[in-house]
């Protein structure tokens, strides 16, 4: 892609993560790496979701990716979605960002993707298999799904054997 700054120039890009729907640390790191390689640099990386989930992911990914977290308001459903949508619109109009990736797969973001594309933005979707909504490719420029992690249960540790000592006189 060529522009006024030359071929392969860095573009401002925003990765917005709905951690209520996209919370696998390996998938988050892989999405970040792929999007960063394409964009040249991720200018804004934000994660939205329930406070406990954001805190749990803080230990594994947020601090390594320079992610700003936004816990949802302790109200009813959709505060996470609403915060992400409001930020995306503000990032486009206030900072001129035209390259977005939404990590969720939630159909609630389809209208946002359509609107951003109408405004000349490129919009990606990262999701987990089985979560992404049907026909997501219609709304996004690129859709990438990651496999749902399989958690193997830890093998049960057998109880220690009691030593059997024959009693004297028996």
N, C-alpha and C positions, 0 to 999 in steps of 0.2 A: 504494500500500500504506500503510495507516495502522497506527500502533501507539501505545504510551504516550508516545512522544516527538513525535508529530505526523506529518503526512504528509511523505513524502520525507525522512525522517531518515536519517542515515548509519548503516549497519550494519557491523559488523565482517565483513570478508570476507578469504578467503585464496585466492590464485592460486598453485597448486603446479604447477611445470613439469618434466616429464620431458624434459630436453634431449637425451636419447638418441633420442627419437622426435619431438620438436617443437623444431626448431632453426633455423627460418627467421626471421631478424631482423624482417622486415616482418610476418610472421604473429604473432610474439610481441608486437610493438608494437600491432598491431590487436586482438589478444585482450585485452591489458592495457587498452587504451582502451575497448573495449566493456564489459568487466566492471567497470571503474572507474566508467563512466557509470551503469551499472545499480546498483552497490552504493553509490555516493556517495563511496567511498574504499576502496582496497585496503589493509587493515591489515597483511597479511603477503603478501610476494611472495618465493617461494623457488624455486630451480632446482636440480635434481639431475641428475647425469650424470657422464660420463667427464671427468677433469680437463682434457685438452687442448681438448675441445669447450667446456667452461665458460669456459676462458681465452680462446678465440677469440671467444665471444659477449660476453665482458666488454667488449671494445673497442666493440661495436656497440649492445648493449642493456642489459646488467645494471646498469651504473652510472647510466644515465638513468632506469631504472624503480625504483631503490632495492631491487634484488633481492639477497638473501642466497644465496650458492651453497654447495652441499654436494656435493663430489666423492664419487663412489662409492668404496667400499673396493676395494682391488686384489685381489679374490677372484674368485669365480665369478659367473655371471649372476645377475640379480635383486637385487643390492645397491642399485641405484638405486630399483627399485620398492619394496623393503622400507623404505628410508629415507623415501620419500614417504608410504607408508601409515602408518608409525609416527608421523610428524609430523602427519598429518591427524587421527588419533585423539587425539593429545595436544593439538592446537590446539582441538579440540571440547571436550574435557573440562577442560582447564586454563584456556583463555581464553574458552570459551563461544562460539566461532565457529560460526555456523550457515549460512553462505553460502560455498560452495567452488566453485572452478573447477579442474579437473584438465586441464592441457594435455598431451595424449599421444595418446589414441585407442587405446592398448594395452588389450586385453581383460583383462589382469591387474588392472586397476583397477575392473572391474565389481563384484566383491564389496565393495570399499570404498564405491563409490557407493551400492549397495543398503543397506549398513549405515548409512551417514551419513543416507540418506533415512529409514530406520527410526527414527533418533534425532531426526527432525524437521528435518533440514538440507535446504537446497536445493543441488543439485549440478549443475554445468555441465561439459560436456566440450568442449574445443577440440582439434581434430585437423587433420591434413593429408588432403586427398583421397587415397584409395587406401590410407591407413594405418588409418583408423578401422575398428573391427570391425563386423561385420554386426549390425544391430538394436541399436545403441548407444542409440537413443532409448528403448528399454525400461528401461534402467538409469539414465539421467540425466534431469534435468528439462529440459535444453536441450542440444542438440548443434550445434556450428558447425564446419564444415570450411572450410579455406582451400586455395586451389589450390597445388599443388606448384610451386615456382619453376622457371622454365625458364631455364637458363643458356645463353646464346648464346656459342659459342666466339669468342674474339677473332679478328678477321680476321688471317690470316697476312700478315706484312709481307714483301713481296718483297725478295729480296737486292738490294743496290745493284748497279746496272749498272757494269760495268767499262768505262772509256773505251777505245776502240780508236784507237790512234794509229798511222797508217801508218808503217812503218819507212822510213828514208831509203835509197835505192838499190834499192828493190824495184820 
